[in-house]
Amino acid sequence: MRADRLLSLLLCLQSRGQLTARQLAEELEVSVRTVYRDLEALGAAGVPVVASGGPGGGCRLLDGWRSPLLGISAEEATALLAVSSGGPLERIALGDALAQARLKLLASLPAAGREHANTAASRFHIDTQAWFKPPEPVPHLAVLVDAVRRDRRLRLTHASRSVARVVDPLGLVAKAGVWYLVVRSSRGIRAHRASRIAAADLLAEGFTRPADFVLADYWAHWTAEFEASLDRLPVTVRLTSDALAALPEVLGDTSSGARATPDPEDGWHRLVLRFDSPRAACRRLLAFGPDAEILEPAEVREELAETARRTAARYREPGGSVP
């Protein structure tokens, strides 16, 4: 729409100073002729646009003129700019809106504060993606976003089920590069991993949100319950000092080491770790090699001992079968 384009043109001139018509055309993705027409429209609306030709010339706003779009301080602008670096928003078609919001923030500041806020914000970067994992593909993300924004019901089919279910989409959450859809259905309010949704159909029927529902509060409660449901198998181990120091690197556990107690054997420590299952415990503790010993439960100790025996046999007889 032309009104949006005129606002973008005004914000460009206000936040970036003098620009040539060609630079403005590239920024707005229009022709140079369109830029000149839009500059005339701004002038007719009372915006003091100054254009000068020749080397070093360009288009700018009259010195000292500024449209007070927002009443915001330099510190507030710096904070908002620092946390608005795209990330998940780029994937839900809000990247352009975010760029416009950044432009408005800068345009709302005096010239001196504008440069300071932009420079300060550029020194912070928030990376929301987990290590070694590309963003999960979510084929139906655009449909989910549309339904959440418009309060429209969805017919969802999950990859693990063949039966479709009609739900009320209450919100989307991005956590470490993974999208979750929070929905209400006949089974209550639940969170679903968006990448596991095999089909999503936007229905014409709308819905009324629960008056007391707050997405952030629900998510905090749901994640706490989810984390508490994991790692229910306690495993008592002995660890060398080197293994104890390697807990964060091997298991990603930064807190359990503080609970370790001295073992009767010098240089060793005792600790209770928690895992999802005996097999999970065995596989993860094998990474410590001889620097870890399972004391209990017996089934986990026996499984690890058998796995270690078969592994040793494999390496004793290269190319041969494991006895």
MILO-328614 format. One record per residue: residue in one letter; x, y, z of N, C-alpha, C in turn. Coordinates in steps of 0.1 Angstrom, whole numbers, plus 5000, padded with zeros to 4 digits. Layout:
! MILO-328614
AXYZXYZXYZ...
//
This chain:
! MILO-328614
M500849885000500050005000500950125000R500450234993501250354992501550425005A500450425014500650485027501850425035D501850285034503050215041504350265035R504350275022505550305015506050455018L505050545019505450675023505950685037L505350605046505850605060507350545060S507550445052508850385051509850485046L509450555036510350665030510650765040L509650815048509850915058510850865069L510650735073511450685083512950665078C513050625066514450615060515150745061L514450855057515150985057515351035071Q514451005080514651055093515750985101S515850855099516850775106518150765100R518250785087519550765080520150895073G519351005074519851125069519751135054Q520751195047520651215033520951085025L520051055016520250935007519950984993T520550914983520250944969518950874966A518250914955517050854950517250704947R518450674942518650534938518750454951Q519450504961519550434974518150414980L517350514980515950494985515250394977A515350394964514650294955515050154959E516350134961516850004965516349964979E516350054988515850025002514349995002L513550064994512150044994511649944983E512649894975512349804964511249854954V511549984950510650044940511550114929S510950174919511750244909512150384914V513150434908513550574911512450674908R511750644898510550734894509550734905T509250614911508350604922508850684934V510150674937510650754948510450904946Y510650954934510451094932508951134934R508051044929506651074931506251074946D506850984954506550974968507151094975L508351134971508851254977508051374975E507451394963506451494961505251484969A504751364972503651344980503951384995L505151354999505451395013505551545014G506051605004506151755004504751815004A503851754996502451804996501751785009A502251685017501651665030502251745041G503251835038503751925047505151875053V505651765047506951725052508051795044P508951865051509951945044511151865038V510951815026511951735019512851825011V514151815013515151895005515851794996A515951834983516651754973517651844966S518951784965519951864958520651774949G521051824937521751744927523251754927G523851684918525351694917526051594926P527351594926528151504935527851544949G527651444957527351464972525951504974G525051514964523751554966522851434970G521551464972520651354976519351414981C518651334988517351374994517451365009R516951465016517051465031515851555036L515651545049514651625055515351755060L514551865060515051995065515751985078D516952045079517652035092516752075104G516851985114516052025126514651975126W514151925115512751875114512751725118R511751685126511651545130510251515134S509751405129508451355132508451275145P507851325156507851255168506951135169L507451025162506550905161506450835175L507550835183507450765195508150855206G507650845218508350915229509150805237I510350795233511150685239512550735241S513150685252514550735255515550655248A516850705248517950635241518150495248E518050495261518350365268517250265265E516050305264514950215260515050165246A515450255237515650225223516850115222T517850145229519050045229518549905233A517849905244517349775249516449695239L515549775233514649715223515349675210L516349755206517049725194517949595196A518449585208519349475211518649345211V517349335215516649215215515849185203S515849275193515049265181515849225169S516749125171517649095160517148975151G515848965150515248865140515048735147G515848635144515748495150514348435146P513648385156512348315153511348405145L511448535148510448615141510548615126E511748595121511948585107511248475101R511048365109510348245103508848255103I508248355110506848365111506348495104A507048535094506648645085506548775092L507248795104507248915111508648985109G509548935101510848995099510749135093D509849155083509649295077509049385088A508149345096507549425106508649465116L509549375119510549395129511549505123A511849495111512749595104512149725105Q510849735102510149865103510149925117A509949835127509949875141511249925145R512349865141513649915144513850055138L513350065125513550195119512750305126K511550275131510750375138511450405152L512050305158512750335171513850435168L514650415158515750505155515250635151A514250645143513650765138513150855150S512750785161512150865172513150935180L514450905178515450965187516051085180P516551185188517351295182518551235175A519151315166520251265158521351215166A521751285177522851245186522551105193G521351095198521050975205520850855196R520450885183520150785174521450705171E522550765168523750705165524250625177H524150685189524550615201523850485204A522450495202521650375205521950265195N522050305182522350205172523650135174T524650215178526050165180526050065192A525350115203525350035215524549905213A523449905206522649785203523449685195S524249735185525049645177526149565184R526349595197527349525204526749405212F525449385210524849265216524149185206H524249055207523548965197523048845205I521748815202521048705209520848595199D521548475201521348365192520448265199T519248245194518248155200518348015195Q519347985186519447845181520347755189A519947635192520747545200521947505192W523047465199524247415193524047295184F524647285172524747165164523347125159K522347205160521047175155520547275146P520247245133519547345124518147365129P517547475125516147495129515247385123E514347335132513447225127512547275116P512347195106511347235095509947225101V509147335099507747325103506947365091P506547265083505847295070504647375071H503947365082502647435084502747555093L503947615095504147725104503247845100A503247875087502447995083500947975086V500447855085499047835088498847855103L499747795111499647805126499647955130V500548035124500748175128499448245124D498848215112497648285108496448255118A496348125122495348085131495448155145V496648165150496948225163496648375162R497048435152496748585151495348615149R494548535142493148565139492148495147D492648415157491748345166490748255158R491348175149490648085141490947935145R489947855145490147715148490947635138L491647535142492447455133492047305134R492147235123492047095122493447035121L493946975131495246925131495346775130T496346725123496646585123498146565126H498446485136499846465140500446345133A501746355131502546255124502346115130S502146105143501945975150500545925150R499546005145498145965146497545995133S496445915130495745935117494446005119V494046035131492746095134493046245136A492246335128492346475130491546525142R492046635148491346695159491246845157V490046895161489847045160490247105173V491047205172491647275184491547425183D491647495194491747635195493247675197P493847735187495247765189495447895197L496047875209496247985218497548065217G498548005212499848065211500947985205L501948045201503147975196504348015205V505247915207506447945216507647885208A508647965207509947925202510947905213K511447785214512347745225513547675218A514747745219516047685214515847635200G515247715191515047675177513947575174V513147545184511947455183510647525185W509747515176508447575178507447485184Y506647535194505547465200504247535199L503147465196501847525195501047485207V500547585214499747565226498247575221V497547465224496147465219495247425231R493947455229492847415238491947315230S491647205236490747115229489847045240S489146945237488346875247489146805258R490446795255491346735265492046835273G491646965272492347065280493347145272I494147225279495247305272496547225272R497147205260498347125258499247195249A500547155249501547205240501947095231H502047125218502447025208503747075200R504646985198505747025190505347045175A505547165170504947205157505447125146S506747075147507347005135506646865134R505946825144505246685143503846695138I503446815134502046835129502146795114A501446695110501446645096500546725087A499446775093498446855085497846955094A497547075088496947185095495947255086D494747255089493747325081493047435089L493147555083492547675089491047665087L490247665098488747665097488247805097A487047815092486347945092485847985105E485647885114485047915127486147975136G485748085143486548145153486348085167F487048145177486848095191487148215200T486648195212486948295223488048245232R489048325234490148285243489748285257P490348195265490048195280490448335285A489648395293489948525299491148525307D491448415314492548415324493748345318F493848315305494948255299496048345296V497248325301498448405298499548305293L499948325280500848225274502148205282A502748315286504048305293503848225306D502748245313502548175326502348025323Y501547995313501247855310502547785306W503347855298504547785293505547755304A505647855314506547835325506047705333H504747695335504147585343504347455335W504147455322504247335314505647285313T506647375311508047335311508547275324A508047335335508447285348507947135350E506647115346506146985347506846885338F507146925326507846845316509246805321E509946895326511346865331511246775343A510246795352510046705363509746565360S509146545348508746405343509846325338L510946395335512146325329513146285340D514046205336515146165345514646115358R513746015358513245965371514045845376L514945795369515745675374517045725381P517045705394518345745401519345645400V520545685397521745595395522845645404T523345565413524445605422525745565415V526645655413527945635406529145675415R530245625411531545675416532245735405L532845855407533445925396534845975401T535845975392537146035395536946185395S537946255400537946395400537846445385D538546385376538446425362537046405356A536446295360535046265355534046365361L534246405374533346495380533446635373A534746675370534846805363534346795349A534246675343533746665329532146655328L531446655340530046635339529346735330P529646865331529046965322529246935307E530446885304530846865290530146735285V530146625293529646495288528146485289L527646525301526146515303525446645302G526146755300525446885300524846925313D525346865324524846885338525846975345T525347095348526147195355525947205369S524947125375524647145389524847025398S524846905392524846785400526246765407G527346815401528646805407528746855421A527946965424528047025437527546935448R526746835444526146745454527046615457A528146605450529046495451529646485465T529846365470530446345484531646265482P532646275491533946195489533646045490D534345975482534345825483535445775492P535245655498536345605506537645595499E537645565486538845555478539345705474D540545725477541045865475540945905460G540546025457540446075444539146045437W538245975444536945945438535846015446H534646025439533446095445532246005442R531246025451529945955449528946055446L527946015438526946105433525746025428V524546085430523346025424522946105412L522946045400522546105388521146045384R520446115376519146065371519046065356F518345955352518245925337516845875334D516545875321515245835317514945685318S516045605316515945465316517245395318P517345265321518645195323519445205310R518845195299519645205286520245345285A519445445287519945585286521145605296A521045555308522045575318523345505313C523145375308524345305303525045375292R524345415282524945485271525645615274R525045685283525645815287526845805296L526745705305527845685315529045615308L528845545297529945485290530945585285A530445715283531345815278532545845288F532345815301533345845311534445735311G534245625304535145515304535445465318P536745435321537045385335537045485346D536645605343536645715353535245715360A534345625356533045615363532645475366E532045445377531545315381530145325386I529245245381527845245386527845145398L527345195409527145125421525745055422E524745135419523345085419522545175410P521445125405520844985407521644875399A521444755404522244645398522044625384E520744645379520444615365521244705356V521444835360522144925352523644895352R524144855364525544815365525844695356E524944595356525144475348525044505333E524144595329523944635315525244705310L525744795318526944865314528144775313A528244675323529344585323529244495310E528044455306527944365295528244445282T527744575281528044655270529544685269A530244705280531744725280532444595275R531944485280532544355276532444335260R531244365255531044345241531844445233T532044565238532844665231534244625231A534744575243536144535243536444425234A535444325233535644215224535644255209R534844355206534844415193536244465189Y536944535198538244585195539344485196R539144375204540144275204540144195191E539044185185538944105172538444185161P539244275155538844355144538244275133G537044315128536444255117535744125121G535844075133535243955137533943975144S533143875147531843885153532043895168V531143965175531243975189530643845196P531443785205530943655211529743685220
//
